[in-house]
Amino acid sequence: MKALTHAQAQEWLQLAADGLLPAEQQAQLAAHLQSCPQCQAYADELNSLEGLLTHSLESRWGNPGLPPAASRSLLEQLGSQPARATSTPWLILLALAVAALLAWLLFGQTPAVPGAPTPSPSVAASSAAATATASRTPATTATAPTAPLTLFAVPLQTANCREGNSSQFDIADTLYQNERYQPIGRGTDNLWLQFRGPVTQTLCWAFVGNMTVLLNDETVALEDVPESVLPYIAYPPAPTATATLTPQPSPTAVPQCSDGLDNDGDGYTDMTDRECSDPSDDNEAN
């Protein structure tokens, strides 16, 4: 296995901070840090900077998420229920209601339901009259209301939310582990999600590999989310690296009496010219 350079290790540290570094490379990076004080110092400095940013954001705007105990309780309740436990009973009741309505329109009677009371003769007569009226009136088809689709993303670990779709962009906010956040857009490659930062309220991007995407509380791949629920948004242009110019030292002037030139045009150079008193003399003409 090829040893990591300092530059590559520092680049991997940036990717690890965003949760983008594969497990194999994380292990290689950890081994490198154990034997490289320079890169370990860089990692400590990176952790300190991100911790300072998080502390600064929380100090100014506070932590907007649920308390940790409430988050854990909510996740345990969601994890203990089947994915479709909340929707299946309503679908069964809706199907029974539609069947009862069709039977009433076509036959003037309601299907027998175990435990249901038997209608009295007066009620039966009213039902027959309603049936006769219904036979002369065109029946309308009942349409079940369409449930709205809700989309959330839950970070698997506390993740940076950046101004763009790579670690080259500055950190704009932080998304906390196991909290629910509603994305407002996605990149055209389905790799990054855009959010309104929970603390700074600015637009920022987080890597989808660090997220569990829930559509109506069911885990889905981002590619399967309809565009009507989550539109595609173009990524911002990559930041342009600013070149730092290093000032060059100005050349040191050489005295005329030691520069190897015939400065006064008399045919004599440097100390062969009688006008030069010593090599440091800067005037060959007198």
Stockholm file with secondary structure:
# STOCKHOLM 1.0

chainA/1-286         MKALTHAQAQEWLQLAADGLLPAEQQAQLAAHLQSCPQCQAYADELNSLEGLLTHSLESRWGNPGLPPAASRSLLEQLGSQPARATSTPWLILLALAVAALLAWLLFGQTPAVPGAPTPSPSVAASSAAATATASRTPATTATAPTAPLTLFAVPLQTANCREGNSSQFDIADTLYQNERYQPIGRGTDNLWLQFRGPVTQTLCWAFVGNMTVLLNDETVALEDVPESVLPYIAYPPAPTATATLTPQPSPTAVPQCSDGLDNDGDGYTDMTDRECSDPSDDNEAN
#=GR chainA/1-286 SS CCCCCHHHHHHHHHHHHTTCSCHHHHHHHHHHHHHCHHHHHHHHHHHHHHHHHHHHHHHHHCCCSCCHHHHHHHHHHHHTSCTTTTTHHHHHHHHHHHHHHHHHHHHSSCCCCTTCCCCCHHHHHHHHHHHHHHHHSCCCCCCCCCCCCCEEEEESSCEEEESSSSTTSCEEEEECTTCCBCCCEECTTSSEEEEECTTTCCEEEEEGGGEEEEETTEECCGGGSCTTTSCBCCCCCCCCCCCCCCCCCCCCCCCGGGSSSCTTSSSCCGGGSTTCSSTTCCCTTC
#=GC SS_cons         CCCCCHHHHHHHHHHHHTTCSCHHHHHHHHHHHHHCHHHHHHHHHHHHHHHHHHHHHHHHHCCCSCCHHHHHHHHHHHHTSCTTTTTHHHHHHHHHHHHHHHHHHHHSSCCCCTTCCCCCHHHHHHHHHHHHHHHHSCCCCCCCCCCCCCEEEEESSCEEEESSSSTTSCEEEEECTTCCBCCCEECTTSSEEEEECTTTCCEEEEEGGGEEEEETTEECCGGGSCTTTSCBCCCCCCCCCCCCCCCCCCCCCCCGGGSSSCTTSSSCCGGGSTTCSSTTCCCTTC
//
